């Protein structure tokens, strides 16, 4: 645990002074506070992760005159994990889905996804929250809309007015997850406001910037950037999770985040490397030609096919389509960095087996990955790869992309079907109850960490 210098103020104290939202004193808030208070190790874990990002978030919140409770929202959205991805494909500290990320100018391409970026996603989230507060005039309603969507909250308010009921957040009829959303933020606020009351020891976080920004002048491997900064690659990736590939391309004018006390080392080492004239990248871009295969490219590059797949995030049983841009080793003959024309390069995947087709499947009550995979004669880990799932939990109504055989069963497999649809034979009451709710149950705690 970090030890602060004598002239450093604790960031937690600064956050407490900025609390402005009215407290939510409901049974849900009290229940959720007890739930978190009973798990001091979990609170310590997410608070320690927060030490890298929290100063920046608090500073941005204060610049806008927003209550500092907003800076605690990533605690419940992502557990302060910038690389978090939900089943609904929400990503990053603030959990933006792709469409909302695009709406709030978060760049998403094969090279980077700014929904994961600490600075970019914080800017977008605060823009969105300010818009919601301007619409509803109440922070609790704005937070509910951040979770449920503006239209959902507007419908709940309209319904309450029709029945002459209160339109306060705590009195609205909302989905279970949204009913627990603001109470969870209140619970985190309660613990941070008075950790001793709940037997919690918060890690000390100095009230000073953890990271600084540095420009990248040319193509550079992620591993090279970490080496120049003299930090472990895991720490570099925790500060820069937006990069989708092991290469940072200079044509996009990128900036990276580095620990403030390592910026000088990075700048000194960068000057020394540039003086040698040697490239700082070991990868370059290659446009797939019709008929070209990963096996051919791997053989030319003296690289295993599995490594080529890993670098380019290509799951098994898939291949890049013609015209897709992938990374290949940069040979000595390559002197130029990747062209600016490839910043928005195309990258699409097609099934290796042409007799497969893609369908959209809507999850029903009782469905599991195993039951869906069994019915469509595919593998569960392929379903997870196709949909970028990081958990086997599903929610009713969720849409899954499946690649299934045109003829029904794979050619090597004949399956006898029962008269009843196999997907409706399985009931998973416990996780169905908690699937939509972010209020975690005990068996779900591990997934929250």
Secondary structure, DSSP 8 states (H G I E B T S, - for coil): -----TT--BHHHHHHHT--S----SHHHHHHHHHHHT-HHHHHHHHHHHTTTHHHHHHHHHHTT--GGGGGHHHHHTTT-TT-B-TT--BTTTTB-HHHHHHTT--BSSSBBTTS-HHHHHHHHHHHHHHHHHHHS-HHHHHHHHHH-HHHHHHHHHHHHHTT---SGGGS---HHHHTHHHHHHHHHHHHH-GGGGT------BSS-SEEEEE--S-EEHHHHHHHHTS-HHHHHHH-TTB-SSEE-GGG--EEEEEGGGHHHHHHHHHHHHHHT--B-SEEEEE--TT--HHHHHHHTT--HHHHHHHHT--TTEEE-TT-EEEEE--TT--S---GGGTT----EEESSTTEEEEEEE--TT--HHHHHHHHT--HHHHHHHTT-SSS---TT-EEEEEEETTBS-TT------SS-GGGS---HHHHHHHS--S--GGGHHHH-
